[in-house]
Amino acid sequence: NPVIGFEKYFLSVEGGDTSDAKEVACTFTVTQENKVVTTEEVTSELTAKPEREGSVFTCTTGALELKATVPTKVDISLADDTGAKATCSALFTLPKP
């Protein structure tokens, strides 16, 4: 999500967990022009969602100063408090604010 008028963006990841975990640590590593621009860790509590037979979480970074219209790689590492881990990556171009 861009901040209108500034080259600042908020990045978010949402997910679910079927274990008894209480919180998830999300680490965002952002790379532009082959250089790591920032690494930010955010912790989110899990919220029960019985209809999904588990819990859900959302991690959102603070405002990140990133260049618009430049290919941007975001690597995300997730770890819950039971020791379960997952990773994912995405490559995209941020819109002009």
N, C-alpha and C positions, 0 to 999 in steps of 0.2 A: 504494500500500500504506500503510495507516494505522499509526501507532505507538500501540498500545493505551494509553488513558488520557491522551493528549495530542493537541492539534490539530496534529500534525506528520505529514507524508506524504512518501513517496519516490515519485518519478515515473520511469518507465523507457520507453525506446523501443528496439525491436529491428529489425534490418533486414539486408539482404544487399547484396553488391556483386560485380559480375562483372568489375571492372577489376583492375589490379595494385596498387590502393591498399593501404596498410599501416595507416592509422588514419583515424578519422572524428571530427570535432568536432561535438558536438550542443549546440545552444543552446536552452534551455527558457525561454520567457517566459510567466509566469503572471499572469493578470488576474482580479481579483474586484471586483465593484461598480464597474466602469469605471475601475479604477486598477491599474496594473502593480504587483503585489506583490513580484515577484522576477524576476530574470533570472540564470540559472546556465548556465555552459558546462562540459561534461564531454567528455573525450576518451577514446575506446575504440580499442584495437587490433583489427584484423580477424583472425578465426580462420578458417583454411582449412576449407571444407566441400565436398570434391570431389563429393559426391552432389548438391549444389546448383549445381555448376559455377561456384563462386566462393567467397566468404568471407562470414562473418556478424559482426555486432557487437551489443553491448548497452551502452547508456548509461543510468546511473542517477544521479539527483541525490542530494545529501545530504538530511538531514531538513529539509523546508520547513514553516514555520509558516503554515498556511492555515486559513481558516474552514470548518468543516463546514456542510453543507446550504445553501451559497450557490452559485449558478451560477458555475462556474470555467472560464475559457477558457485553454487551453494551446496556445501556438504553438511549433512545433519547427522549427528550421532545422538541416539537416545539410550538412556539407561534408567531402569526403574530401581526402586529400593530393595527389590528381591534379587537383583543381579542380572536380570534379563537385559539384553542389549540388541539394538538394531541400528542400521545406518541406511542412508539414502542420499542421492545426489541429483541435482537438476542444473541444467544450463539454460539460461534465458537472457533476454535483453530487457533491461528496465525501461519503462516509458519515461518520457520527459515529464517532469512535474508540472 
